[in-house]
Amino acid sequence: FNADDVVFNLTRWCDKSAEGNSMAARMGALIDAKTGKLLAGAIVKVDDYTIKLKLPDSDISIIAGFSDYPALVVHRDYEKMGSNFVKNPIGTGPFELVSYDVGSKVVLKRRVNGKWWGGEAHLDGIEFIDYGTEANAMISAFESGEVNTNYETTADYVSILDKMGLVKHEVVTANTIVARTNVNNKPYDDQKVRQAIQLAVDNATVLKLGYGDAGTLGENHHVCAIHPEYAELPKVSRDIAKAKALMTEAGQMEFEHELIGLDQDWHKNTADSIAAQLREAGFKIKRTVLPGSTFWNDWTKYPFSMTNWNMRPLGVQVIALAYRTGESWNESAYSNKELDEKIAKALTVADVDKRRELMVDIENILQSSGIIIQPYWRKIYNHSTKSVKNYGIHPTFEQNFENVWLDESA
């Protein structure tokens, strides 16, 4: 693994034309706006183990973007070998791939094909088993001794797994869920309709009913109080009368909204809570619940839907990913020239206090646009058997097993 691999990967990440390449949204400072590819001269190979980035503008999120979960690093000959990691799993980590069965199981073993640079992992191997979204399947797996740990325990099941004698791990995060409208679909191209929906919902109630109060309140602008540049805005309370007035003014009181979401427990509960409050406000709404295998095929296209968003270290990071014009993850299709300009400016400001001044305007624009109901920030949990040592849960769900071991005597 050397500088050639790094240059190859950064070049791929900067290709906006590559199908499904969301990394391009994180590499904006390295991309030529005319070609949609790597800017000439932006990456310089200094020697076999050093590269230098030459950005035309400052971008405080560039390194943080390198750590985001779509940033899979592959071998420099990845494309020459057929662009298939499962068939050619060349890596440098503590474990290597044995098998990969979609929707079933992934098997890893401790690296033997080339010594791991970090030493030697304690575990002989790891098996990732997919039990689907039904939490009872996970509970049964723990009861039968099939698993040692889980990916996540959602809030409704924390007490159940606690009572089973399992070890709980928890962390405060900026992970969230949003109910968003897509402005390319009527009537959500009308700001009054969007604001009416937002004002009809009390986020505290959604947190309680949707996630068992295991988190903190969101403010409908997707910047969390734990983000360094968070700016506190005046509180906006539920206002059914104003919501009805706006919807009436827009001429859409008789329109039937369809809120689409996943079949996963907290997703479903959160969406149900939002739908119930919209009905209480006098709006017509139906709920559609889809399995993940179906939902994620068109997640950026639904007129009105629920999606979860993972945490990023900087508030401006997620704003740039989710709300900047034309980005691949801009599921609301929202486009606002003033917002784009302020995001671009915020990305150049390293001083947190100065960046917070810009975030006041960014948060206000997003909140007043009405494009999202962002009800809460999630505390996240997982559980392990007592035999699992030196493991917890990461705020961004990273899976780090290189220093984990099993003590069956525990």
C-alpha positions as a Markdown table, in Angstrom:
| # | Residue | x | y | z |
|---|---|---|---|---|
| 1 | Phe | 0.0 | 0.0 | 0.0 |
| 2 | Asn | 1.6 | 3.2 | -1.1 |
| 3 | Ala | 1.0 | 6.6 | -2.6 |
| 4 | Asp | -0.1 | 5.1 | -6.0 |
| 5 | Asp | -3.1 | 3.4 | -4.2 |
| 6 | Val | -4.0 | 6.7 | -2.5 |
| 7 | Val | -3.9 | 8.7 | -5.7 |
| 8 | Phe | -6.0 | 6.0 | -7.5 |
| 9 | Asn | -8.6 | 6.0 | -4.8 |
| 10 | Leu | -8.9 | 9.8 | -4.6 |
| 11 | Thr | -9.1 | 10.0 | -8.4 |
| 12 | Arg | -12.1 | 7.5 | -8.3 |
| 13 | Trp | -13.7 | 9.4 | -5.5 |
| 14 | Cys | -13.6 | 12.6 | -7.5 |
| 15 | Asp | -15.4 | 11.1 | -10.5 |
| 16 | Lys | -18.9 | 12.5 | -10.4 |
| 17 | Ser | -20.0 | 10.4 | -13.4 |
| 18 | Ala | -19.3 | 7.1 | -11.6 |
| 19 | Glu | -22.5 | 5.4 | -10.7 |
| 20 | Gly | -23.5 | 5.5 | -7.1 |
| 21 | Asn | -20.3 | 7.6 | -6.2 |
| 22 | Ser | -21.5 | 9.7 | -3.2 |
| 23 | Met | -17.8 | 10.3 | -2.3 |
| 24 | Ala | -17.8 | 13.0 | -5.0 |
| 25 | Ala | -20.0 | 15.1 | -2.7 |
| 26 | Arg | -17.2 | 15.0 | -0.1 |
| 27 | Met | -14.4 | 15.8 | -2.5 |
| 28 | Gly | -15.8 | 19.0 | -4.0 |
| 29 | Ala | -12.6 | 21.0 | -3.4 |
| 30 | Leu | -10.7 | 18.5 | -5.6 |
| 31 | Ile | -13.1 | 18.4 | -8.5 |
| 32 | Asp | -13.1 | 20.4 | -11.7 |
| 33 | Ala | -16.6 | 21.9 | -12.0 |
| 34 | Lys | -16.4 | 21.7 | -15.8 |
| 35 | Thr | -15.4 | 18.0 | -16.1 |
| 36 | Gly | -16.8 | 16.6 | -12.9 |
| 37 | Lys | -13.5 | 14.8 | -12.4 |
| 38 | Leu | -10.3 | 15.4 | -10.5 |
| 39 | Leu | -8.9 | 18.9 | -10.9 |
| 40 | Ala | -5.6 | 18.9 | -12.8 |
| 41 | Gly | -2.7 | 19.3 | -10.4 |
| 42 | Ala | -4.9 | 18.9 | -7.3 |
| 43 | Ile | -2.9 | 15.8 | -6.2 |
| 44 | Val | 0.8 | 15.6 | -6.3 |
| 45 | Lys | 2.8 | 12.4 | -5.5 |
| 46 | Val | 5.8 | 13.6 | -3.5 |
| 47 | Asp | 7.3 | 10.1 | -3.0 |
| 48 | Asp | 6.2 | 6.5 | -2.5 |
| 49 | Tyr | 4.6 | 7.3 | 0.8 |
| 50 | Thr | 3.6 | 10.9 | 0.6 |
| 51 | Ile | 1.0 | 12.9 | -1.5 |
| 52 | Lys | 0.2 | 16.6 | -1.4 |
| 53 | Leu | -3.2 | 18.0 | -2.0 |
| 54 | Lys | -3.4 | 21.4 | -3.7 |
| 55 | Leu | -6.9 | 22.8 | -3.2 |
| 56 | Pro | -8.1 | 25.9 | -5.1 |
| 57 | Asp | -10.1 | 26.8 | -2.0 |
| 58 | Ser | -9.9 | 25.9 | 1.7 |
| 59 | Asp | -12.1 | 22.9 | 2.7 |
| 60 | Ile | -12.2 | 22.1 | 6.4 |
| 61 | Ser | -14.2 | 18.9 | 5.7 |
| 62 | Ile | -11.9 | 17.2 | 3.3 |
| 63 | Ile | -10.0 | 15.0 | 5.8 |
| 64 | Ala | -13.2 | 14.3 | 7.8 |
| 65 | Gly | -14.8 | 13.2 | 4.5 |
| 66 | Phe | -12.0 | 10.7 | 4.0 |
| 67 | Ser | -13.3 | 8.9 | 7.1 |
| 68 | Asp | -17.0 | 8.6 | 6.0 |
| 69 | Tyr | -18.3 | 5.1 | 5.5 |
| 70 | Pro | -18.6 | 5.1 | 1.7 |
| 71 | Ala | -14.8 | 5.8 | 1.5 |
| 72 | Leu | -13.8 | 2.2 | 0.8 |
| 73 | Val | -10.1 | 2.0 | -0.1 |
| 74 | Val | -9.3 | -0.5 | -2.8 |
| 75 | His | -6.1 | -1.7 | -4.6 |
| 76 | Arg | -4.7 | 0.4 | -7.4 |
| 77 | Asp | -5.5 | -2.5 | -9.8 |
| 78 | Tyr | -9.1 | -2.8 | -8.6 |
| 79 | Glu | -10.7 | -1.8 | -11.9 |
| 80 | Lys | -8.2 | -3.9 | -14.0 |
| 81 | Met | -9.2 | -6.9 | -11.9 |
| 82 | Gly | -12.9 | -6.4 | -12.7 |
| 83 | Ser | -14.0 | -4.0 | -10.0 |
| 84 | Asn | -15.2 | -6.8 | -7.7 |
| 85 | Phe | -13.9 | -6.8 | -4.1 |
| 86 | Val | -15.5 | -10.1 | -3.2 |
| 87 | Lys | -13.6 | -11.9 | -6.0 |
| 88 | Asn | -10.4 | -10.0 | -5.3 |
| 89 | Pro | -10.4 | -9.0 | -1.7 |
| 90 | Ile | -7.0 | -7.3 | -1.5 |
| 91 | Gly | -6.6 | -5.3 | 1.7 |
| 92 | Thr | -4.3 | -4.4 | 4.5 |
| 93 | Gly | -6.6 | -4.8 | 7.6 |
| 94 | Pro | -6.4 | -7.3 | 10.5 |
| 95 | Phe | -8.9 | -9.7 | 8.8 |
| 96 | Glu | -9.4 | -11.0 | 5.3 |
| 97 | Leu | -12.5 | -11.9 | 3.5 |
| 98 | Val | -13.5 | -15.6 | 3.3 |
| 99 | Ser | -17.0 | -15.4 | 1.9 |
| 100 | Tyr | -19.8 | -12.8 | 1.3 |
| 101 | Asp | -23.4 | -13.9 | 0.9 |
| 102 | Val | -25.7 | -10.9 | 0.4 |
| 103 | Gly | -28.6 | -10.9 | 3.0 |
| 104 | Ser | -27.1 | -13.9 | 4.8 |
| 105 | Lys | -23.5 | -14.0 | 6.1 |
| 106 | Val | -20.1 | -12.5 | 5.7 |
| 107 | Val | -17.1 | -14.5 | 7.1 |
| 108 | Leu | -13.7 | -13.0 | 7.9 |
| 109 | Lys | -10.5 | -14.7 | 9.2 |
| 110 | Arg | -7.5 | -13.4 | 10.9 |
| 111 | Arg | -5.0 | -12.2 | 8.2 |
| 112 | Val | -2.6 | -14.9 | 7.0 |
| 113 | Asn | -2.1 | -13.6 | 3.5 |
| 114 | Gly | 0.5 | -11.0 | 4.5 |
| 115 | Lys | 1.1 | -9.8 | 8.0 |
| 116 | Trp | -1.1 | -7.1 | 9.3 |
| 117 | Trp | 0.7 | -3.8 | 9.8 |
| 118 | Gly | -0.8 | -3.3 | 13.2 |
| 119 | Gly | 0.5 | -6.6 | 14.7 |
| 120 | Glu | -1.8 | -9.5 | 15.1 |
| 121 | Ala | -5.5 | -9.6 | 15.9 |
| 122 | His | -6.7 | -11.6 | 18.9 |
| 123 | Leu | -9.8 | -13.2 | 17.2 |
| 124 | Asp | -9.4 | -16.1 | 14.8 |
| 125 | Gly | -12.2 | -14.7 | 12.8 |
| 126 | Ile | -15.6 | -12.9 | 12.6 |
| 127 | Glu | -18.9 | -13.9 | 11.2 |
| 128 | Phe | -21.5 | -11.1 | 10.4 |
| 129 | Ile | -25.0 | -12.7 | 10.2 |
| 130 | Asp | -27.9 | -10.8 | 8.7 |
| 131 | Tyr | -31.1 | -11.5 | 10.7 |
| 132 | Gly | -33.1 | -8.8 | 8.9 |
| 133 | Thr | -34.9 | -5.9 | 10.6 |
| 134 | Glu | -37.0 | -8.1 | 13.0 |
| 135 | Ala | -35.6 | -7.5 | 16.5 |
| 136 | Asn | -37.1 | -10.8 | 17.8 |
| 137 | Ala | -34.7 | -12.7 | 15.5 |
| 138 | Met | -31.8 | -10.9 | 17.2 |
| 139 | Ile | -33.1 | -11.7 | 20.6 |
| 140 | Ser | -33.5 | -15.4 | 19.7 |
| 141 | Ala | -29.9 | -15.4 | 18.4 |
| 142 | Phe | -28.6 | -14.2 | 21.7 |
| 143 | Glu | -30.8 | -16.7 | 23.6 |
| 144 | Ser | -29.5 | -19.6 | 21.5 |
| 145 | Gly | -25.9 | -18.5 | 21.8 |
| 146 | Glu | -25.6 | -18.0 | 18.0 |
| 147 | Val | -24.0 | -14.5 | 18.4 |
| 148 | Asn | -21.7 | -12.7 | 20.8 |
| 149 | Thr | -22.6 | -9.1 | 19.9 |
| 150 | Asn | -25.0 | -7.2 | 17.7 |
| 151 | Tyr | -24.7 | -4.2 | 15.4 |
| 152 | Glu | -27.3 | -2.1 | 17.2 |
| 153 | Thr | -30.0 | -2.4 | 19.9 |
| 154 | Thr | -32.7 | 0.1 | 19.1 |
| 155 | Ala | -34.2 | 2.0 | 22.1 |
| 156 | Asp | -37.4 | -0.2 | 22.4 |
| 157 | Tyr | -35.3 | -3.3 | 23.0 |
| 158 | Val | -32.6 | -2.0 | 25.3 |
| 159 | Ser | -34.3 | -3.0 | 28.5 |
| 160 | Ile | -35.1 | -6.5 | 27.1 |
| 161 | Leu | -31.5 | -7.2 | 26.3 |
| 162 | Asp | -30.4 | -5.7 | 29.7 |
| 163 | Lys | -32.6 | -8.2 | 31.5 |
| 164 | Met | -31.0 | -11.0 | 29.6 |
| 165 | Gly | -27.7 | -10.3 | 31.4 |
| 166 | Leu | -26.0 | -8.9 | 28.4 |
| 167 | Val | -23.5 | -6.0 | 28.5 |
| 168 | Lys | -24.9 | -2.7 | 27.2 |
| 169 | His | -22.8 | -0.1 | 25.4 |
| 170 | Glu | -24.1 | 3.3 | 24.6 |
| 171 | Val | -22.9 | 6.6 | 23.2 |
| 172 | Val | -24.4 | 10.1 | 22.5 |
| 173 | Thr | -24.4 | 10.9 | 18.8 |
| 174 | Ala | -25.6 | 13.2 | 16.0 |
| 175 | Asn | -27.4 | 10.2 | 14.3 |
| 176 | Thr | -30.9 | 11.1 | 13.3 |
| 177 | Ile | -33.9 | 10.4 | 11.2 |
| 178 | Val | -35.8 | 12.9 | 9.0 |
| 179 | Ala | -39.2 | 13.0 | 7.4 |
| 180 | Arg | -38.4 | 14.9 | 4.2 |
| 181 | Thr | -40.5 | 16.2 | 1.3 |
| 182 | Asn | -39.1 | 16.1 | -2.2 |
| 183 | Val | -39.7 | 19.5 | -3.9 |
| 184 | Asn | -39.8 | 17.9 | -7.4 |
| 185 | Asn | -43.2 | 16.4 | -6.4 |
| 186 | Lys | -46.3 | 18.5 | -6.0 |
| 187 | Pro | -47.5 | 19.9 | -3.7 |
| 188 | Tyr | -44.1 | 19.8 | -1.9 |
| 189 | Asp | -42.8 | 22.4 | -4.3 |
| 190 | Asp | -44.9 | 24.9 | -2.3 |
| 191 | Gln | -43.1 | 26.2 | 0.8 |
| 192 | Lys | -46.4 | 26.8 | 2.6 |
| 193 | Val | -47.3 | 23.1 | 2.3 |
| 194 | Arg | -43.9 | 22.1 | 3.7 |
| 195 | Gln | -44.1 | 24.5 | 6.6 |
| 196 | Ala | -47.6 | 23.4 | 7.4 |
| 197 | Ile | -46.5 | 19.8 | 7.7 |
| 198 | Gln | -43.5 | 20.9 | 9.9 |
| 199 | Leu | -45.6 | 23.0 | 12.2 |
| 200 | Ala | -48.2 | 20.3 | 12.7 |
| 201 | Val | -45.6 | 18.0 | 14.4 |
| 202 | Asp | -44.3 | 18.2 | 18.0 |
| 203 | Asn | -40.7 | 16.8 | 18.0 |
| 204 | Ala | -40.8 | 16.0 | 21.7 |
| 205 | Thr | -43.8 | 13.7 | 21.1 |
| 206 | Val | -42.0 | 12.0 | 18.2 |
| 207 | Leu | -39.0 | 11.4 | 20.3 |
| 208 | Lys | -41.1 | 9.8 | 23.1 |
| 209 | Leu | -43.2 | 7.7 | 20.9 |
| 210 | Gly | -40.8 | 6.9 | 18.1 |
| 211 | Tyr | -37.6 | 6.4 | 20.1 |
| 212 | Gly | -38.5 | 6.0 | 23.7 |
| 213 | Asp | -37.0 | 9.4 | 24.7 |
| 214 | Ala | -33.5 | 7.9 | 24.1 |
| 215 | Gly | -32.1 | 11.1 | 22.6 |
| 216 | Thr | -32.3 | 14.8 | 22.4 |
| 217 | Leu | -34.7 | 17.1 | 20.4 |
| 218 | Gly | -33.9 | 18.1 | 16.8 |
| 219 | Glu | -34.8 | 21.5 | 15.5 |
| 220 | Asn | -35.6 | 20.8 | 11.9 |
| 221 | His | -32.3 | 22.1 | 10.5 |
| 222 | His | -30.0 | 19.0 | 10.8 |
| 223 | Val | -27.2 | 20.5 | 12.9 |
| 224 | Cys | -26.7 | 19.0 | 16.3 |
| 225 | Ala | -25.8 | 20.6 | 19.6 |
| 226 | Ile | -22.7 | 18.4 | 19.8 |
| 227 | His | -21.4 | 19.7 | 16.4 |
| 228 | Pro | -18.7 | 22.3 | 17.1 |
| 229 | Glu | -20.4 | 25.0 | 14.9 |
| 230 | Tyr | -23.9 | 24.5 | 16.2 |
| 231 | Ala | -25.8 | 27.8 | 16.6 |
| 232 | Glu | -28.8 | 27.9 | 18.9 |
| 233 | Leu | -31.9 | 29.4 | 17.2 |
| 234 | Pro | -35.2 | 30.6 | 18.8 |
| 235 | Lys | -37.4 | 27.6 | 19.6 |
| 236 | Val | -40.3 | 26.9 | 17.2 |
| 237 | Ser | -43.3 | 25.1 | 18.8 |
| 238 | Arg | -46.1 | 23.1 | 17.3 |
| 239 | Asp | -48.8 | 25.3 | 16.0 |
| 240 | Ile | -51.8 | 23.5 | 14.5 |
| 241 | Ala | -53.8 | 26.6 | 13.8 |
| 242 | Lys | -51.0 | 28.1 | 11.8 |
| 243 | Ala | -50.3 | 24.8 | 10.0 |
| 244 | Lys | -54.0 | 24.6 | 8.9 |
| 245 | Ala | -53.9 | 28.2 | 7.8 |
| 246 | Leu | -50.8 | 27.6 | 5.6 |
| 247 | Met | -52.2 | 24.4 | 4.1 |
| 248 | Thr | -55.6 | 26.2 | 3.4 |
| 249 | Glu | -53.8 | 29.1 | 1.8 |
| 250 | Ala | -51.9 | 26.7 | -0.4 |
| 251 | Gly | -55.2 | 25.1 | -1.4 |
| 252 | Gln | -54.1 | 21.6 | -0.3 |
| 253 | Met | -56.3 | 20.7 | 2.7 |
| 254 | Glu | -57.9 | 17.9 | 0.7 |
| 255 | Phe | -54.6 | 16.5 | -0.6 |
| 256 | Glu | -53.7 | 13.0 | 0.7 |
| 257 | His | -50.1 | 12.7 | 1.8 |
| 258 | Glu | -48.3 | 9.4 | 1.7 |
| 259 | Leu | -45.5 | 8.9 | 4.2 |
| 260 | Ile | -43.2 | 6.1 | 3.1 |
| 261 | Gly | -40.7 | 4.4 | 5.5 |
| 262 | Leu | -38.9 | 1.3 | 6.5 |
| 263 | Asp | -40.3 | -1.7 | 8.3 |
| 264 | Gln | -37.6 | -1.4 | 11.0 |
| 265 | Asp | -39.1 | -0.8 | 14.5 |
| 266 | Trp | -38.0 | 2.7 | 15.4 |
| 267 | His | -38.3 | 3.9 | 11.8 |
| 268 | Lys | -41.9 | 2.7 | 11.7 |
| 269 | Asn | -42.7 | 4.0 | 15.1 |
| 270 | Thr | -41.3 | 7.5 | 14.3 |
| 271 | Ala | -43.2 | 7.7 | 11.0 |
| 272 | Asp | -46.4 | 6.5 | 12.7 |
| 273 | Ser | -46.1 | 9.2 | 15.3 |
| 274 | Ile | -45.6 | 11.9 | 12.7 |
| 275 | Ala | -48.5 | 10.6 | 10.7 |
| 276 | Ala | -50.8 | 10.6 | 13.7 |
| 277 | Gln | -50.0 | 14.2 | 14.5 |
| 278 | Leu | -50.6 | 15.2 | 10.9 |
| 279 | Arg | -54.1 | 13.5 | 11.1 |
| 280 | Glu | -54.7 | 15.3 | 14.4 |
| 281 | Ala | -54.0 | 18.6 | 12.6 |
| 282 | Gly | -56.7 | 17.7 | 10.0 |
| 283 | Phe | -54.5 | 16.6 | 7.2 |
| 284 | Lys | -55.2 | 13.5 | 5.1 |
| 285 | Ile | -52.3 | 11.0 | 5.3 |
| 286 | Lys | -51.7 | 7.3 | 4.7 |
| 287 | Arg | -48.7 | 5.3 | 5.7 |
| 288 | Thr | -46.7 | 2.9 | 3.5 |
| 289 | Val | -44.1 | 0.6 | 5.1 |
| 290 | Leu | -41.5 | -1.1 | 2.9 |
| 291 | Pro | -38.8 | -3.6 | 3.5 |
| 292 | Gly | -35.2 | -2.3 | 3.2 |
| 293 | Ser | -34.6 | -4.3 | 0.1 |
| 294 | Thr | -37.3 | -2.3 | -1.6 |
| 295 | Phe | -37.1 | 1.1 | 0.1 |
| 296 | Trp | -33.4 | 1.9 | -0.6 |
| 297 | Asn | -33.8 | 1.3 | -4.3 |
| 298 | Asp | -35.6 | 4.7 | -4.7 |
| 299 | Trp | -34.8 | 6.5 | -1.4 |
| 300 | Thr | -34.0 | 9.8 | -3.1 |
| 301 | Lys | -37.1 | 9.9 | -5.3 |
| 302 | Tyr | -40.1 | 9.4 | -2.9 |
| 303 | Pro | -42.4 | 12.5 | -2.5 |
| 304 | Phe | -42.5 | 12.1 | 1.3 |
| 305 | Ser | -40.4 | 9.6 | 3.2 |
| 306 | Met | -38.4 | 8.8 | 6.3 |
| 307 | Thr | -34.6 | 8.2 | 6.1 |
| 308 | Asn | -32.0 | 7.9 | 8.8 |
| 309 | Trp | -28.7 | 9.9 | 8.7 |
| 310 | Asn | -25.5 | 8.9 | 10.4 |
| 311 | Met | -23.3 | 11.3 | 12.3 |
| 312 | Arg | -20.5 | 13.3 | 10.8 |
| 313 | Pro | -17.9 | 15.2 | 12.9 |
| 314 | Leu | -18.8 | 18.6 | 11.5 |
| 315 | Gly | -22.3 | 20.1 | 11.1 |
| 316 | Val | -21.4 | 21.7 | 7.7 |
| 317 | Gln | -20.4 | 18.2 | 6.4 |
| 318 | Val | -23.9 | 16.8 | 6.6 |
| 319 | Ile | -25.5 | 20.0 | 5.3 |
| 320 | Ala | -23.2 | 19.9 | 2.3 |
| 321 | Leu | -24.1 | 16.3 | 1.6 |
| 322 | Ala | -27.8 | 16.5 | 2.1 |
| 323 | Tyr | -28.9 | 20.0 | 1.0 |
| 324 | Arg | -26.5 | 21.5 | -1.5 |
| 325 | Thr | -27.9 | 21.8 | -5.0 |
| 326 | Gly | -27.4 | 18.7 | -7.2 |
| 327 | Glu | -25.7 | 16.4 | -4.7 |
| 328 | Ser | -26.4 | 12.7 | -5.1 |
| 329 | Trp | -27.7 | 12.5 | -1.5 |
| 330 | Asn | -29.9 | 15.5 | -1.7 |
| 331 | Glu | -33.1 | 13.5 | -1.3 |
| 332 | Ser | -35.3 | 16.6 | -0.9 |
| 333 | Ala | -34.0 | 17.9 | -4.3 |
| 334 | Tyr | -33.9 | 21.3 | -2.6 |
| 335 | Ser | -32.0 | 24.0 | -4.4 |
| 336 | Asn | -31.2 | 27.4 | -2.9 |
| 337 | Lys | -28.5 | 29.6 | -4.3 |
| 338 | Glu | -28.1 | 31.6 | -1.1 |
| 339 | Leu | -27.7 | 28.4 | 0.9 |
| 340 | Asp | -25.2 | 27.0 | -1.6 |
| 341 | Glu | -23.1 | 30.1 | -1.3 |
| 342 | Lys | -23.2 | 30.1 | 2.5 |
| 343 | Ile | -22.2 | 26.4 | 2.6 |
| 344 | Ala | -19.3 | 27.0 | 0.3 |
| 345 | Lys | -18.2 | 29.9 | 2.6 |
| 346 | Ala | -18.6 | 27.8 | 5.8 |
| 347 | Leu | -16.4 | 25.0 | 4.3 |
| 348 | Thr | -13.5 | 27.5 | 4.1 |
| 349 | Val | -13.7 | 28.8 | 7.7 |
| 350 | Ala | -11.6 | 26.8 | 10.2 |
| 351 | Asp | -12.3 | 29.1 | 13.1 |
| 352 | Val | -15.3 | 27.5 | 14.8 |
| 353 | Asp | -16.7 | 30.7 | 16.2 |
| 354 | Lys | -16.6 | 32.5 | 12.9 |
| 355 | Arg | -18.1 | 29.4 | 11.2 |
| 356 | Arg | -20.9 | 29.4 | 13.7 |
| 357 | Glu | -21.9 | 32.9 | 12.6 |
| 358 | Leu | -22.5 | 31.5 | 9.1 |
| 359 | Met | -24.3 | 28.5 | 10.5 |
| 360 | Val | -27.0 | 30.8 | 12.0 |
| 361 | Asp | -28.1 | 31.7 | 8.5 |
| 362 | Ile | -27.7 | 28.2 | 7.2 |
| 363 | Glu | -29.8 | 26.7 | 10.0 |
| 364 | Asn | -32.4 | 29.4 | 9.5 |
| 365 | Ile | -32.7 | 28.8 | 5.7 |
| 366 | Leu | -33.1 | 25.1 | 6.2 |
| 367 | Gln | -35.6 | 25.4 | 9.1 |
| 368 | Ser | -37.8 | 27.9 | 7.3 |
| 369 | Ser | -37.7 | 26.0 | 4.1 |
| 370 | Gly | -39.9 | 23.3 | 5.7 |
| 371 | Ile | -38.2 | 20.5 | 3.7 |
| 372 | Ile | -37.6 | 18.3 | 6.8 |
| 373 | Ile | -39.1 | 17.3 | 10.1 |
| 374 | Gln | -35.9 | 16.3 | 12.0 |
| 375 | Pro | -37.4 | 15.3 | 15.3 |
| 376 | Tyr | -34.5 | 14.0 | 17.4 |
| 377 | Trp | -30.9 | 13.0 | 17.7 |
| 378 | Arg | -30.4 | 9.4 | 18.7 |
| 379 | Lys | -28.4 | 7.9 | 21.6 |
| 380 | Ile | -27.3 | 4.6 | 20.2 |
| 381 | Tyr | -26.7 | 1.2 | 21.9 |
| 382 | Asn | -25.5 | -2.3 | 21.3 |
| 383 | His | -25.2 | -5.4 | 23.5 |
| 384 | Ser | -22.6 | -8.1 | 23.9 |
| 385 | Thr | -22.2 | -11.3 | 25.9 |
| 386 | Lys | -20.0 | -11.1 | 28.9 |
| 387 | Ser | -17.3 | -13.1 | 27.1 |
| 388 | Val | -16.7 | -10.2 | 24.6 |
| 389 | Lys | -13.8 | -8.0 | 25.8 |
| 390 | Asn | -12.7 | -4.5 | 24.8 |
| 391 | Tyr | -15.7 | -3.7 | 22.5 |
| 392 | Gly | -18.3 | -1.0 | 22.5 |
| 393 | Ile | -20.3 | 1.0 | 20.0 |
| 394 | His | -18.9 | 3.8 | 17.9 |
| 395 | Pro | -20.8 | 7.0 | 17.2 |
| 396 | Thr | -20.7 | 6.4 | 13.4 |
| 397 | Phe | -21.2 | 2.6 | 13.7 |
| 398 | Glu | -17.6 | 1.8 | 12.8 |
| 399 | Gln | -16.8 | -1.9 | 13.4 |
| 400 | Asn | -13.3 | -2.1 | 15.0 |
| 401 | Phe | -12.5 | -5.7 | 16.1 |
| 402 | Glu | -8.7 | -5.7 | 15.9 |
| 403 | Asn | -8.2 | -5.4 | 19.6 |
| 404 | Val | -11.3 | -7.4 | 20.7 |
| 405 | Trp | -11.0 | -10.9 | 22.3 |
| 406 | Leu | -13.3 | -13.5 | 23.8 |
| 407 | Asp | -12.9 | -14.8 | 27.3 |
| 408 | Glu | -15.2 | -17.8 | 27.6 |
| 409 | Ser | -14.6 | -18.0 | 31.3 |
| 410 | Ala | -16.3 | -14.6 | 31.9 |
